[in-house]
Amino acid sequence: MDIYTIIFLALAVFIFLRLRSVLGQRTGNERPPFDRTARNALGGAPDKNVVTMPGKVIDQAPLAPAAEPTPPSDRWKGLTEPGTVLAQGLDAIVDKDSTFDPRHFLSGARGAYEMIVLAFANGDRRALRDLLSSEVYESFDGVIRDREKNEQKTETRFVSIDKAELVGAELRDRTAQLTVRFVSQMISATRDKAGNIVDGSADTVADITDIWTFARDITSRDPNWKLVGTGSAN
């Protein structure tokens, strides 16, 4: 082996060691890549779960730091009484998903309710796809298509959302379902091609009570809840 071969081998070993020290080694414990698409869906929000603006979804609350267990009698204080069917449903969901926070959920559901109603009125299919199950989306889309066919437009404006309260909670296999009663005031009118009102009123404030059900697969890495059922008490 001549002197040049020895020099080249020494250089190769030196370069290898330098690259190893700069790039590091894979140990199998690296954090997964940052999901830029998911974070952009939150509109650049900091790393906490929030209710996002139109077109986005209700997400799951972050896992809270370890704390003293909440006494059963206070666990759902302000939401329902101990021993009720609602409390039992919430208990079942939390037992399978310790990150679940019904108060955080209600905050998100309140925002989603307004987003969905306005997106439906505006025929915003893109926003609705992110917020609805496929079955509910098909139903909403059918009404939007009928309006488009008849050249009608709906104008809806919220005056207030007075209440958003949990009235049902259930765990079906791995799917959590939460039912919320929304009490709101809004103005809504549908106009024809000529601008004449064919349904609703442009001036009258209507009292609306809607009962909506949201669902989420608690075993999925997707933290988002979607609307799976709608009803109305009006």
Secondary structure, DSSP 4 states (H G I P E B T S, - for coil): --HHHHHHHHHHHHHHHHHHHHH----S-PPPPP-HHHHHTTTT--SS----STT--B-PPPPPPP-PPPPTTTTTTTT--TTSHHHHHHHHHHHH-TT--HHHHHHHHHHHHHHHHHHHHHT-HHHHHHHB-HHHHHHHHHHHHHHHHTT-EEEEEEEEEEEEEEEEEEEETTEEEEEEEEEEEEEEEEE-TTS-EEEE-SSPPEEEEEEEEEEEETTSS---BEEEEEEE--
